[in-house]
């Protein structure tokens, strides 16, 4: 995350505080095409209602996991691997405990 093009990028982390019992929900990772978008945890650019809804995301490839963020409406994900931005299709959603 220290290469020159990435120095200006904002970094977002999803931290699960509490327990499924105290929050009455838990986080699960699902394939974007199976996502119920009404339960997705997402953010928009402040002051821009037309911006895409962005959610924390994880991509798994063999023995590796890459954290990134997903554009929920377009069902795409961005993550960085060896200094290059790549795309795939996994996003986070809430589920009942």
Secondary structure, 3 states (H helix, E strand, C coil): CCCHHHCCCCCCCCCCCCCHHHHCCEEEEEEHHHCCHHHECCECCCCCCCCCCEEEEEEEECCEEEEEEEECCCCEEEEEECCEEEEECEEEEEECC
